[in-house]
Amino acid sequence: MKWTAKNRPVLYRLLFLGALTGTLAWALLEMLLSLLGFSFSLEAGPVGFDIHVVSFWVRVNPGTLAGLPGAWLLFKSL
């Protein structure tokens, strides 16, 4: 699929879902490795916003960045 103004929301949703999936997969990998005895954490601090009414925070890890190219490839294959 080509990137046009008409299908831009689809791309943004796929990028969001790819980043979320990558973040969760990395967190599960860290938990699994910690159960096996390896202890490490490659998370950055929380990234988000707080406007005193609504706040949204995400912890960024390498899985977040790995999920973005996967979402882009999925978008291109549609």
N, C-alpha and C positions, 0 to 999 in steps of 0.2 A: 504494500500500500504506500502510496506517495503521501508526503506530508503536505496537506493543504489546510486552509482555514476551516473547511467543512469537517475534516476528521481530526482536528486538533484536540478536541476533548477526549477522543478515544486514546490518543497518544498519551495525554496527561494521566488518564486513569491507569493505563498500562504501566507507565513509569512509576506511579504511586504504588500500584500493587507489586511491581517488581522489587522496588525498594523495601516494601514491607515484608515481602516473602524472603528476601535476602537477609534482612535484619533478624527475622525469626529463625531462619535456618542457621545463621551464625550463632545465635544465642543457644540453640539446641546443641550445636557442635561444641561450644564451650562447656555446656553442662555435661555432655557425654565425656569429654576429655577430662573434666574435673573429677568425674566418677572413676575414671581409670587412673587417676593420680597425677595428671598433668594440670598445673595451675598457671593460667595466664589470662589476661584481659587486654584486648586491643580497642576498647571503646573510647570514643571521644566523649567529652562532656555533653550534657543535654543541649539540643538545638531546638529552638521553638520560639514561641511568643507568649506574652502575658499582658492582657489589656485590662486586668482587674475584674473583668466580668467573665471572660473566657480565656483559658490558657491551654496550650498544646505544646508538649515536649516530646522529642524523640531522641533516643540515644543512638548515635551514629557509630557503626562498626564496619569492618571491611565487607561484611555481607551486604550491607546497604549499597555500597558502591559496586559490588559484583552483580546485584540484581538489576541495576539500571541497564547495562548492555544486553542482558537477557530479555528485558522488556522491549528494548529497541529492536532486537532481532525478531521478536515475536510480532511486533508492529509491522516490520518490513515484510514478513512472510504472509500477512493477512491479505 
